[in-house]
Amino acid sequence: MQNPQTRYVRRGEVSIAYQVVGARGPDLIIVPGFISHLDLQWTDLAFSRFLERLASFTRLILYDKPGTGLSDPIPRVPTLEERIADIRAVLDAVGSKQAALFGFSEGGPVCALFAATWPERTSALVLYGTYPCGRPSEELLGEVGVTLEEYKRVASDFEDVVAHWGDGRLGRLIAPSAEGELQRRFWGIFERAGASPAMARALIEASMRADVTTVLPTIQAPTLVLHRNGEVFPIAAGRHLARAIPGARFVELAGEDHAFWVGDVESVLAELEEFLTGVRTAPPPDRLLATLLFTDIVGSTERASELGDRGWHEVLDSTTRACASFSNASAAVSSTRPATGSSPASKDREQRCAARVRSVGRCASSTSKCERVCTPVNASGSATSSAESRSMWGRGSPPRRKAAKFLRPGRFGISLPAQV
């Protein structure tokens, strides 16, 4: 999908960037962790997929903390009290009288304090991969069930990230299962765009000062605590949160990723949907059977020169109408174009379409299993038809190389499988 529109709300002298996605279900605001960037997160396929799924059963509210992402730079890190005022400013800006809060990592203590301070504005509380106190005493560590060595390891890991800010080490720490050079480069860009090196260090230091242990027993909102058992923050911290908040439910998830949009995301989404809406729906299928027809207007350059603009556009319109008999595809036609059908039943339509297209060109087709890899958009950037959204080039189809060049990544929401 296209990036949602980014708007700004002022709290005092600081402008806070926010977005709203979806329009069904309860309001849900994600309170970000260490850093965030509203625009860049939509360029990551895993992140955007997760947000789209959340927005399918909530009105999803996103924002960047002041000092990070698209929000104003600030000279110092705000206090927890100022952070919860940021949340309230964003909720007021979008007209939300009551919302569920999703506190991720560093955002967990902020959400806990908000829920305790403004219970009338909090419909539910979700705490994911977070902790109650950034610099616990040895006594509290023993009570929580975390060793001093575990605590020092976490602190050292984040110190290493900040010391090499912009190199992409944050991804290796919080999303280790998302491997590869492309991911490392993305995380490097995300770090540099998310915060300056000085702000990154200040954020770490501020998170170490956070302590909401005394307010946890006062939280009245229904609370769900989610924590993966192999991630950077010890799962004992999540269990302690659930014990300290009256009526909170704790769910242990499998996995090593701290980032909620990486790894087994279906388990996270299922728990969130059931907690927020009372129902748990099956995830949408990601593999389908589809037929794709590829057309090529032979000698297009010469014909366009011979026919002139009006005559050439008549040929293009004729080819478009022919392809429309096969699918609802609406991409612009030049000398080549794909058109897709949603099932093998489209084979008959393909043959009728091919007979019409052959008067001006040539065509080839393939039926194959396909994987939907993103929310499909057509050449104009708008959402595609249902037929386009299920499109896929089949293995070994004759115009494969030309198709690979024509179909830019994300253009039709399809991917080309490896040649076999």
C-alpha positions as a Markdown table, in Angstrom:
| # | Residue | x | y | z |
|---|---|---|---|---|
| 1 | Met | 0.0 | 0.0 | 0.0 |
| 2 | Gln | 1.0 | 3.6 | -0.4 |
| 3 | Asn | 2.4 | 5.4 | 2.6 |
| 4 | Pro | -0.3 | 6.9 | 4.8 |
| 5 | Gln | -0.5 | 10.6 | 5.0 |
| 6 | Thr | 1.8 | 12.0 | 7.7 |
| 7 | Arg | 0.3 | 14.9 | 9.7 |
| 8 | Tyr | 1.6 | 16.9 | 12.6 |
| 9 | Val | 0.3 | 18.0 | 16.0 |
| 10 | Arg | 2.0 | 20.5 | 18.2 |
| 11 | Arg | 2.5 | 20.0 | 21.9 |
| 12 | Gly | 4.0 | 23.2 | 23.2 |
| 13 | Glu | 6.8 | 24.2 | 20.7 |
| 14 | Val | 7.3 | 20.6 | 19.4 |
| 15 | Ser | 5.6 | 19.1 | 16.3 |
| 16 | Ile | 4.9 | 15.4 | 16.5 |
| 17 | Ala | 4.4 | 13.4 | 13.3 |
| 18 | Tyr | 1.6 | 10.9 | 13.2 |
| 19 | Gln | -0.3 | 8.7 | 10.8 |
| 20 | Val | -3.7 | 6.9 | 10.9 |
| 21 | Val | -4.3 | 3.7 | 9.0 |
| 22 | Gly | -7.6 | 1.7 | 8.8 |
| 23 | Ala | -11.0 | 2.6 | 9.9 |
| 24 | Arg | -12.5 | -0.5 | 11.5 |
| 25 | Gly | -12.3 | -1.9 | 15.0 |
| 26 | Pro | -11.0 | -0.2 | 18.2 |
| 27 | Asp | -8.5 | 2.6 | 18.2 |
| 28 | Leu | -4.9 | 1.2 | 18.7 |
| 29 | Ile | -1.9 | 3.5 | 19.2 |
| 30 | Ile | 1.6 | 2.0 | 18.9 |
| 31 | Val | 4.0 | 3.7 | 21.3 |
| 32 | Pro | 7.4 | 3.1 | 19.7 |
| 33 | Gly | 10.5 | 1.7 | 21.3 |
| 34 | Phe | 14.0 | 3.0 | 20.9 |
| 35 | Ile | 13.6 | 4.8 | 17.5 |
| 36 | Ser | 11.1 | 4.9 | 14.7 |
| 37 | His | 10.5 | 6.5 | 11.3 |
| 38 | Leu | 7.0 | 6.7 | 10.0 |
| 39 | Asp | 7.9 | 6.8 | 6.3 |
| 40 | Leu | 10.8 | 4.3 | 6.3 |
| 41 | Gln | 9.0 | 1.6 | 8.2 |
| 42 | Trp | 6.5 | 1.3 | 5.3 |
| 43 | Thr | 9.4 | 0.5 | 2.9 |
| 44 | Asp | 10.2 | -2.6 | 4.9 |
| 45 | Leu | 8.1 | -5.5 | 3.6 |
| 46 | Ala | 7.8 | -7.3 | 6.9 |
| 47 | Phe | 7.0 | -4.1 | 8.9 |
| 48 | Ser | 4.4 | -2.9 | 6.3 |
| 49 | Arg | 2.7 | -6.3 | 6.2 |
| 50 | Phe | 2.4 | -6.4 | 10.0 |
| 51 | Leu | 0.9 | -2.9 | 10.1 |
| 52 | Glu | -1.5 | -3.6 | 7.3 |
| 53 | Arg | -2.8 | -6.7 | 9.2 |
| 54 | Leu | -3.2 | -4.6 | 12.4 |
| 55 | Ala | -5.1 | -2.0 | 10.4 |
| 56 | Ser | -7.5 | -4.7 | 9.1 |
| 57 | Phe | -9.1 | -5.0 | 12.6 |
| 58 | Thr | -8.2 | -1.6 | 14.3 |
| 59 | Arg | -8.0 | 2.0 | 13.5 |
| 60 | Leu | -4.2 | 2.1 | 13.8 |
| 61 | Ile | -2.5 | 5.2 | 15.1 |
| 62 | Leu | 1.3 | 5.6 | 14.6 |
| 63 | Tyr | 3.6 | 8.4 | 15.7 |
| 64 | Asp | 7.3 | 9.3 | 16.0 |
| 65 | Lys | 8.5 | 10.4 | 19.4 |
| 66 | Pro | 9.9 | 13.9 | 19.5 |
| 67 | Gly | 13.6 | 13.7 | 18.8 |
| 68 | Thr | 13.1 | 10.7 | 16.4 |
| 69 | Gly | 11.9 | 10.0 | 12.9 |
| 70 | Leu | 9.8 | 12.7 | 11.3 |
| 71 | Ser | 9.0 | 14.6 | 14.6 |
| 72 | Asp | 10.9 | 17.7 | 15.6 |
| 73 | Pro | 14.5 | 17.4 | 16.9 |
| 74 | Ile | 14.7 | 18.3 | 20.6 |
| 75 | Pro | 17.6 | 19.4 | 22.8 |
| 76 | Arg | 16.9 | 16.8 | 25.5 |
| 77 | Val | 15.0 | 13.6 | 26.0 |
| 78 | Pro | 11.6 | 14.2 | 27.6 |
| 79 | Thr | 10.5 | 12.8 | 30.9 |
| 80 | Leu | 8.0 | 10.0 | 31.1 |
| 81 | Glu | 5.4 | 12.5 | 32.1 |
| 82 | Glu | 6.1 | 14.5 | 28.9 |
| 83 | Arg | 6.0 | 11.3 | 26.9 |
| 84 | Ile | 2.5 | 10.4 | 28.0 |
| 85 | Ala | 1.5 | 14.0 | 27.2 |
| 86 | Asp | 2.8 | 13.3 | 23.6 |
| 87 | Ile | 0.4 | 10.3 | 23.4 |
| 88 | Arg | -2.5 | 12.4 | 24.6 |
| 89 | Ala | -1.8 | 15.1 | 22.1 |
| 90 | Val | -1.8 | 12.6 | 19.2 |
| 91 | Leu | -5.0 | 10.9 | 20.4 |
| 92 | Asp | -6.7 | 14.4 | 20.7 |
| 93 | Ala | -5.5 | 15.2 | 17.2 |
| 94 | Val | -7.1 | 12.1 | 15.7 |
| 95 | Gly | -10.3 | 12.5 | 17.7 |
| 96 | Ser | -9.8 | 9.4 | 19.8 |
| 97 | Lys | -11.5 | 9.6 | 23.2 |
| 98 | Gln | -10.3 | 6.2 | 24.3 |
| 99 | Ala | -7.7 | 3.9 | 22.7 |
| 100 | Ala | -5.8 | 0.6 | 23.3 |
| 101 | Leu | -2.1 | 1.2 | 23.8 |
| 102 | Phe | 0.6 | -1.1 | 22.4 |
| 103 | Gly | 3.9 | -0.4 | 24.2 |
| 104 | Phe | 6.9 | -1.9 | 22.5 |
| 105 | Ser | 10.2 | -2.1 | 24.3 |
| 106 | Glu | 11.1 | 1.4 | 25.7 |
| 107 | Gly | 7.4 | 2.3 | 25.0 |
| 108 | Gly | 6.2 | -0.2 | 27.6 |
| 109 | Pro | 6.9 | 2.0 | 30.7 |
| 110 | Val | 5.4 | 5.0 | 28.9 |
| 111 | Cys | 2.2 | 3.1 | 28.2 |
| 112 | Ala | 2.0 | 1.7 | 31.8 |
| 113 | Leu | 2.2 | 5.3 | 33.2 |
| 114 | Phe | -0.4 | 6.6 | 30.7 |
| 115 | Ala | -2.8 | 3.8 | 31.6 |
| 116 | Ala | -2.3 | 4.5 | 35.3 |
| 117 | Thr | -2.6 | 8.3 | 34.9 |
| 118 | Trp | -5.5 | 8.4 | 32.4 |
| 119 | Pro | -7.6 | 5.3 | 32.9 |
| 120 | Glu | -10.6 | 6.9 | 31.2 |
| 121 | Arg | -8.6 | 7.3 | 28.0 |
| 122 | Thr | -7.2 | 3.7 | 28.1 |
| 123 | Ser | -9.5 | 0.9 | 26.7 |
| 124 | Ala | -6.8 | -1.8 | 26.9 |
| 125 | Leu | -3.0 | -2.2 | 27.4 |
| 126 | Val | -0.6 | -4.4 | 25.5 |
| 127 | Leu | 3.0 | -4.6 | 26.6 |
| 128 | Tyr | 5.3 | -6.3 | 24.2 |
| 129 | Gly | 9.0 | -7.2 | 24.9 |
| 130 | Thr | 9.3 | -4.7 | 27.6 |
| 131 | Tyr | 10.3 | -4.2 | 31.3 |
| 132 | Pro | 9.2 | -2.1 | 34.3 |
| 133 | Cys | 12.5 | -0.6 | 35.3 |
| 134 | Gly | 15.5 | 0.4 | 33.3 |
| 135 | Arg | 18.1 | 0.3 | 36.1 |
| 136 | Pro | 16.9 | -2.2 | 38.7 |
| 137 | Ser | 18.6 | -2.8 | 42.0 |
| 138 | Glu | 20.1 | -6.2 | 42.6 |
| 139 | Glu | 17.2 | -6.8 | 45.0 |
| 140 | Leu | 14.6 | -6.1 | 42.2 |
| 141 | Leu | 16.6 | -8.2 | 39.7 |
| 142 | Gly | 16.3 | -11.1 | 42.2 |
| 143 | Glu | 12.6 | -10.5 | 42.6 |
| 144 | Val | 12.1 | -10.3 | 38.8 |
| 145 | Gly | 14.2 | -13.4 | 38.2 |
| 146 | Val | 16.9 | -11.8 | 36.1 |
| 147 | Thr | 20.6 | -12.2 | 36.9 |
| 148 | Leu | 23.0 | -9.3 | 37.1 |
| 149 | Glu | 25.0 | -10.9 | 34.2 |
| 150 | Glu | 21.9 | -11.0 | 32.0 |
| 151 | Tyr | 21.2 | -7.3 | 32.8 |
| 152 | Lys | 24.8 | -6.3 | 32.0 |
| 153 | Arg | 24.7 | -8.2 | 28.7 |
| 154 | Val | 21.6 | -6.3 | 27.5 |
| 155 | Ala | 23.1 | -3.0 | 28.5 |
| 156 | Ser | 26.4 | -3.8 | 26.8 |
| 157 | Asp | 24.6 | -4.9 | 23.6 |
| 158 | Phe | 22.8 | -1.5 | 23.3 |
| 159 | Glu | 26.0 | 0.3 | 24.1 |
| 160 | Asp | 27.7 | -1.5 | 21.2 |
| 161 | Val | 24.8 | -0.4 | 18.9 |
| 162 | Val | 25.2 | 3.2 | 19.9 |
| 163 | Ala | 28.9 | 3.1 | 19.6 |
| 164 | His | 28.6 | 2.0 | 16.0 |
| 165 | Trp | 25.4 | 4.1 | 15.2 |
| 166 | Gly | 24.5 | 3.9 | 11.5 |
| 167 | Asp | 26.1 | 0.6 | 10.8 |
| 168 | Gly | 22.9 | -1.4 | 11.1 |
| 169 | Arg | 23.8 | -3.3 | 14.3 |
| 170 | Leu | 20.4 | -2.5 | 15.8 |
| 171 | Gly | 18.8 | -5.0 | 13.4 |
| 172 | Arg | 21.2 | -7.7 | 14.3 |
| 173 | Leu | 20.3 | -7.2 | 18.0 |
| 174 | Ile | 16.5 | -6.9 | 17.8 |
| 175 | Ala | 15.7 | -8.8 | 14.6 |
| 176 | Pro | 18.4 | -11.5 | 14.2 |
| 177 | Ser | 16.3 | -13.8 | 12.1 |
| 178 | Ala | 16.1 | -11.1 | 9.3 |
| 179 | Glu | 19.6 | -11.8 | 7.9 |
| 180 | Gly | 21.3 | -10.5 | 4.8 |
| 181 | Glu | 23.2 | -7.6 | 3.5 |
| 182 | Leu | 20.0 | -5.8 | 2.3 |
| 183 | Gln | 18.6 | -5.9 | 5.8 |
| 184 | Arg | 21.8 | -4.7 | 7.3 |
| 185 | Arg | 21.8 | -1.7 | 4.9 |
| 186 | Phe | 18.2 | -1.0 | 5.7 |
| 187 | Trp | 18.8 | -0.9 | 9.4 |
| 188 | Gly | 21.8 | 1.4 | 8.8 |
| 189 | Ile | 19.6 | 3.8 | 7.0 |
| 190 | Phe | 16.8 | 3.4 | 9.6 |
| 191 | Glu | 19.3 | 4.2 | 12.5 |
| 192 | Arg | 20.6 | 7.3 | 10.7 |
| 193 | Ala | 17.1 | 8.6 | 9.8 |
| 194 | Gly | 15.6 | 7.6 | 13.2 |
| 195 | Ala | 17.9 | 9.6 | 15.4 |
| 196 | Ser | 21.2 | 11.3 | 15.5 |
| 197 | Pro | 24.1 | 9.6 | 17.4 |
| 198 | Ala | 23.8 | 12.0 | 20.3 |
| 199 | Met | 20.0 | 11.5 | 20.5 |
| 200 | Ala | 20.4 | 7.7 | 20.3 |
| 201 | Arg | 22.8 | 7.7 | 23.3 |
| 202 | Ala | 20.4 | 10.1 | 25.2 |
| 203 | Leu | 17.5 | 7.8 | 24.5 |
| 204 | Ile | 19.4 | 4.8 | 25.9 |
| 205 | Glu | 20.3 | 6.8 | 29.0 |
| 206 | Ala | 16.7 | 7.9 | 29.5 |
| 207 | Ser | 15.4 | 4.4 | 29.1 |
| 208 | Met | 17.8 | 3.3 | 31.9 |
| 209 | Arg | 16.2 | 5.9 | 34.2 |
| 210 | Ala | 12.6 | 4.8 | 33.6 |
| 211 | Asp | 10.9 | 3.1 | 36.5 |
| 212 | Val | 7.2 | 2.4 | 36.7 |
| 213 | Thr | 7.2 | -0.5 | 39.2 |
| 214 | Thr | 5.2 | 1.5 | 41.8 |
| 215 | Val | 2.4 | 2.4 | 39.4 |
| 216 | Leu | 1.8 | -1.1 | 38.0 |
| 217 | Pro | -0.6 | -2.2 | 40.7 |
| 218 | Thr | -2.8 | 0.9 | 40.0 |
| 219 | Ile | -3.5 | 0.0 | 36.3 |
| 220 | Gln | -7.1 | -0.8 | 35.7 |
| 221 | Ala | -7.2 | -1.5 | 32.0 |
| 222 | Pro | -7.4 | -5.0 | 30.7 |
| 223 | Thr | -3.7 | -5.9 | 30.0 |
| 224 | Leu | -2.0 | -8.4 | 27.8 |
| 225 | Val | 1.8 | -9.0 | 28.2 |
| 226 | Leu | 3.6 | -10.6 | 25.2 |
| 227 | His | 7.2 | -11.7 | 25.3 |
| 228 | Arg | 9.4 | -13.9 | 23.1 |
| 229 | Asn | 11.4 | -16.4 | 25.0 |
| 230 | Gly | 14.7 | -16.0 | 23.2 |
| 231 | Glu | 14.8 | -12.2 | 22.6 |
| 232 | Val | 17.3 | -9.7 | 23.9 |
| 233 | Phe | 15.3 | -8.7 | 27.0 |
| 234 | Pro | 14.9 | -11.6 | 29.4 |
| 235 | Ile | 11.4 | -13.1 | 29.5 |
| 236 | Ala | 11.4 | -12.9 | 33.3 |
| 237 | Ala | 10.8 | -9.1 | 32.9 |
| 238 | Gly | 7.6 | -9.8 | 31.0 |
| 239 | Arg | 6.4 | -12.3 | 33.6 |
| 240 | His | 7.1 | -9.7 | 36.4 |
| 241 | Leu | 5.0 | -7.1 | 34.6 |
| 242 | Ala | 2.1 | -9.5 | 34.3 |
| 243 | Arg | 2.3 | -10.5 | 38.0 |
| 244 | Ala | 2.4 | -6.8 | 39.1 |
| 245 | Ile | -0.6 | -5.6 | 37.0 |
| 246 | Pro | -4.0 | -6.7 | 38.4 |
| 247 | Gly | -5.7 | -9.2 | 36.1 |
| 248 | Ala | -3.0 | -9.1 | 33.4 |
| 249 | Arg | -2.6 | -12.1 | 31.1 |
| 250 | Phe | 0.9 | -13.2 | 30.1 |
| 251 | Val | 1.6 | -15.0 | 26.8 |
| 252 | Glu | 5.0 | -16.5 | 26.1 |
| 253 | Leu | 5.9 | -16.6 | 22.4 |
| 254 | Ala | 8.6 | -18.6 | 20.7 |
| 255 | Gly | 11.4 | -16.8 | 18.9 |
| 256 | Glu | 14.6 | -14.8 | 19.2 |
| 257 | Asp | 13.4 | -11.5 | 17.6 |
| 258 | His | 12.6 | -8.5 | 19.8 |
| 259 | Ala | 11.0 | -6.7 | 16.8 |
| 260 | Phe | 7.4 | -7.7 | 16.7 |
| 261 | Trp | 7.1 | -7.5 | 12.9 |
| 262 | Val | 9.8 | -10.2 | 12.4 |
| 263 | Gly | 9.7 | -13.9 | 13.0 |
| 264 | Asp | 6.5 | -15.7 | 13.9 |
| 265 | Val | 4.2 | -12.7 | 13.4 |
| 266 | Glu | 1.0 | -14.7 | 13.0 |
| 267 | Ser | 1.2 | -15.7 | 16.7 |
| 268 | Val | 1.5 | -12.0 | 17.7 |
| 269 | Leu | -1.3 | -10.9 | 15.4 |
| 270 | Ala | -3.6 | -13.7 | 16.6 |
| 271 | Glu | -3.1 | -12.7 | 20.3 |
| 272 | Leu | -3.7 | -9.0 | 19.5 |
| 273 | Glu | -6.8 | -9.6 | 17.4 |
| 274 | Glu | -8.4 | -11.9 | 20.0 |
| 275 | Phe | -7.5 | -9.5 | 22.9 |
| 276 | Leu | -8.8 | -6.4 | 21.1 |
| 277 | Thr | -11.8 | -7.7 | 19.2 |
| 278 | Gly | -12.8 | -11.0 | 20.9 |
| 279 | Val | -12.3 | -13.0 | 17.7 |
| 280 | Arg | -9.3 | -14.8 | 16.1 |
| 281 | Thr | -9.5 | -15.1 | 12.3 |
| 282 | Ala | -7.3 | -17.3 | 10.2 |
| 283 | Pro | -4.5 | -15.5 | 8.4 |
| 284 | Pro | -5.1 | -14.8 | 4.7 |
| 285 | Pro | -3.7 | -17.3 | 2.3 |
| 286 | Asp | -0.3 | -16.3 | 0.8 |
| 287 | Arg | -0.3 | -18.9 | -2.0 |
| 288 | Leu | -2.8 | -19.0 | -4.9 |
| 289 | Leu | -3.1 | -20.6 | -8.3 |
| 290 | Ala | -3.2 | -18.0 | -11.1 |
| 291 | Thr | -2.9 | -17.6 | -14.9 |
| 292 | Leu | -1.0 | -14.7 | -16.4 |
| 293 | Leu | -1.2 | -13.6 | -20.0 |
| 294 | Phe | 1.6 | -11.5 | -21.5 |
| 295 | Thr | 1.0 | -9.5 | -24.7 |
| 296 | Asp | 3.5 | -7.8 | -27.0 |
| 297 | Ile | 2.5 | -5.4 | -29.8 |
| 298 | Val | 4.9 | -6.4 | -32.6 |
| 299 | Gly | 7.0 | -3.6 | -34.1 |
| 300 | Ser | 5.5 | -1.0 | -31.8 |
| 301 | Thr | 8.0 | 1.7 | -32.5 |
| 302 | Glu | 7.5 | 1.5 | -36.3 |
| 303 | Arg | 3.8 | 1.2 | -36.1 |
| 304 | Ala | 3.5 | 4.2 | -33.8 |
| 305 | Ser | 5.4 | 6.2 | -36.3 |
| 306 | Glu | 3.3 | 5.0 | -39.2 |
| 307 | Leu | -0.1 | 5.4 | -37.5 |
| 308 | Gly | 0.5 | 8.7 | -35.7 |
| 309 | Asp | -0.7 | 9.5 | -32.2 |
| 310 | Arg | -4.4 | 9.0 | -32.8 |
| 311 | Gly | -4.0 | 5.7 | -34.7 |
| 312 | Trp | -1.5 | 4.4 | -32.2 |
| 313 | His | -3.7 | 5.1 | -29.3 |
| 314 | Glu | -6.6 | 3.3 | -31.1 |
| 315 | Val | -4.3 | 0.2 | -31.2 |
| 316 | Leu | -3.4 | 0.6 | -27.6 |
| 317 | Asp | -7.1 | 1.0 | -26.6 |
| 318 | Ser | -8.0 | -2.1 | -28.7 |
| 319 | Thr | -5.4 | -4.2 | -26.9 |
| 320 | Thr | -6.5 | -2.8 | -23.5 |
| 321 | Arg | -10.1 | -3.9 | -24.3 |
| 322 | Ala | -8.9 | -7.3 | -25.4 |
| 323 | Cys | -7.0 | -7.8 | -22.2 |
| 324 | Ala | -10.0 | -6.6 | -20.1 |
| 325 | Ser | -11.9 | -9.6 | -21.4 |
| 326 | Phe | -9.3 | -11.7 | -19.6 |
| 327 | Ser | -8.9 | -9.7 | -16.4 |
| 328 | Asn | -9.7 | -6.4 | -14.7 |
| 329 | Ala | -6.1 | -5.2 | -15.0 |
| 330 | Ser | -5.7 | -1.5 | -15.4 |
| 331 | Ala | -2.0 | -0.9 | -16.0 |
| 332 | Ala | -1.0 | 1.4 | -18.8 |
| 333 | Val | -0.2 | -0.3 | -22.1 |
| 334 | Ser | 2.8 | 0.5 | -24.2 |
| 335 | Ser | 4.3 | -2.2 | -26.4 |
| 336 | Thr | 4.0 | -4.9 | -23.7 |
| 337 | Arg | 1.6 | -5.6 | -20.8 |
| 338 | Pro | 0.7 | -8.3 | -18.3 |
| 339 | Ala | -2.9 | -9.3 | -17.7 |
| 340 | Thr | -3.8 | -11.7 | -15.0 |
| 341 | Gly | -6.6 | -14.1 | -14.2 |
| 342 | Ser | -7.5 | -15.5 | -10.8 |
| 343 | Ser | -7.8 | -19.2 | -11.5 |
| 344 | Pro | -7.4 | -21.9 | -14.1 |
| 345 | Ala | -10.9 | -21.1 | -15.2 |
| 346 | Ser | -9.5 | -18.0 | -16.7 |
| 347 | Lys | -7.7 | -20.2 | -19.3 |
| 348 | Asp | -10.8 | -20.0 | -21.5 |
| 349 | Arg | -10.9 | -16.3 | -21.3 |
| 350 | Glu | -7.2 | -16.2 | -22.1 |
| 351 | Gln | -7.8 | -18.1 | -25.3 |
| 352 | Arg | -10.5 | -15.7 | -26.4 |
| 353 | Cys | -8.4 | -12.7 | -25.5 |
| 354 | Ala | -5.4 | -14.2 | -27.3 |
| 355 | Ala | -7.4 | -14.5 | -30.5 |
| 356 | Arg | -8.2 | -10.8 | -30.4 |
| 357 | Val | -4.7 | -9.7 | -29.5 |
| 358 | Arg | -3.0 | -11.7 | -32.3 |
| 359 | Ser | -4.5 | -9.2 | -34.8 |
| 360 | Val | -1.9 | -6.7 | -33.6 |
| 361 | Gly | 0.7 | -8.7 | -31.7 |
| 362 | Arg | 1.6 | -11.9 | -29.9 |
| 363 | Cys | 1.0 | -13.3 | -26.5 |
| 364 | Ala | 2.1 | -16.1 | -24.1 |
| 365 | Ser | 0.6 | -17.4 | -20.9 |
| 366 | Ser | 1.4 | -19.6 | -17.9 |
| 367 | Thr | -0.6 | -21.0 | -15.0 |
| 368 | Ser | 1.3 | -21.5 | -11.8 |
| 369 | Lys | 1.2 | -21.3 | -8.0 |
| 370 | Cys | 2.1 | -17.9 | -6.8 |
| 371 | Glu | 3.0 | -16.1 | -3.6 |
| 372 | Arg | 1.5 | -12.8 | -2.7 |
| 373 | Val | 4.4 | -10.7 | -1.3 |
| 374 | Cys | 2.9 | -7.3 | -0.7 |
| 375 | Thr | -0.3 | -5.2 | -1.0 |
| 376 | Pro | -0.7 | -4.9 | -4.7 |
| 377 | Val | -0.7 | -1.5 | -6.5 |
| 378 | Asn | -0.9 | -0.9 | -10.2 |
| 379 | Ala | 1.2 | 1.4 | -12.4 |
| 380 | Ser | -0.6 | 4.5 | -11.2 |
| 381 | Gly | 0.1 | 3.7 | -7.6 |
| 382 | Ser | -3.6 | 2.8 | -6.7 |
| 383 | Ala | -4.9 | -0.4 | -5.3 |
| 384 | Thr | -5.2 | -3.1 | -8.0 |
| 385 | Ser | -8.2 | -5.2 | -8.9 |
| 386 | Ser | -8.7 | -8.6 | -7.2 |
| 387 | Ala | -7.4 | -10.2 | -10.4 |
| 388 | Glu | -4.2 | -8.2 | -10.4 |
| 389 | Ser | -3.7 | -8.9 | -6.7 |
| 390 | Arg | -3.4 | -12.6 | -7.4 |
| 391 | Ser | -1.0 | -12.2 | -10.4 |
| 392 | Met | 2.2 | -14.2 | -10.8 |
| 393 | Trp | 4.6 | -15.1 | -13.6 |
| 394 | Gly | 4.7 | -18.9 | -14.0 |
| 395 | Arg | 7.9 | -20.9 | -13.9 |
| 396 | Gly | 9.4 | -21.2 | -17.4 |
| 397 | Ser | 7.0 | -18.9 | -19.2 |
| 398 | Pro | 8.4 | -17.8 | -22.5 |
| 399 | Pro | 8.5 | -14.0 | -22.0 |
| 400 | Arg | 10.1 | -14.4 | -18.5 |
| 401 | Arg | 13.1 | -12.1 | -19.0 |
| 402 | Lys | 11.0 | -9.4 | -20.6 |
| 403 | Ala | 8.5 | -9.7 | -17.8 |
| 404 | Ala | 11.1 | -9.4 | -15.1 |
| 405 | Lys | 12.2 | -6.1 | -16.6 |
| 406 | Phe | 8.7 | -4.8 | -17.1 |
| 407 | Leu | 7.4 | -5.7 | -13.6 |
| 408 | Arg | 9.3 | -3.4 | -11.2 |
| 409 | Pro | 9.4 | -4.7 | -7.6 |
| 410 | Gly | 6.1 | -4.0 | -5.9 |
| 411 | Arg | 4.4 | -2.7 | -9.1 |
| 412 | Phe | 1.8 | -5.4 | -9.2 |
| 413 | Gly | 2.5 | -7.1 | -5.9 |
| 414 | Ile | 4.1 | -10.2 | -7.4 |
| 415 | Ser | 7.4 | -11.9 | -7.3 |
| 416 | Leu | 9.2 | -14.1 | -9.8 |
| 417 | Pro | 10.2 | -17.6 | -8.5 |
| 418 | Ala | 13.6 | -19.0 | -9.2 |
| 419 | Gln | 13.9 | -20.6 | -12.6 |
| 420 | Val | 13.9 | -24.4 | -12.5 |
